[in-house]
């Protein structure tokens, strides 16, 4: 694929970059090298390779849910600045 100055200017505009003429010329050369390298990778025969999401095997690391006893309500409300009817009392925030 041939990278043109217009392509570089378009990408620079999308990235909101202000490039000098020297930078544009350097980027044309760099992008052509990158694309030619990717084209070389496309020449590889991958028909015998199974597609994978990850290179290493991944397993679920979550633990099983366990039902445990909760703290008693009186202990939970012990440090509440204000409480009412067994609940935390907070200032009204909605008119």
Residue, then its C-alpha position, 0 to 999 in steps of 0.5 A: x500500500x502506498x502511503x501518501x501525504x494526504x493520508x498522513x494529513x488525514x490521520x494527523x487531522x483525526x489525531x489532532x496533530x500539527x505536523x511539520x513538512x519534515x515530520x510528514x515526510x518521515x511518517x510517510x516512510x515509517x508508515x510504509x515500512x510498517x505496512x510492508x512488514x504487516x504485508x510480509x506477515x500476511x504471507x505466512x500460512x496459518x491454515x494449521x493454526x487454531x485461532x485463540x483469544x489468548x496465548x496462555x490458557x486462562x481459567x476462571x479465578x473467581x471463588x464460589x459464592x458462600x452464604x455467611x452470617x452478617x453482622x447484627x443490625x445493632x453492631x452495624x448501627x453502633x457508630x452511626x451518627x444518627x439512627x431511626x427505626x433501626x436504620x441510618x438517618x441521613x439528611x434529606x437530599x431531594x426536595 
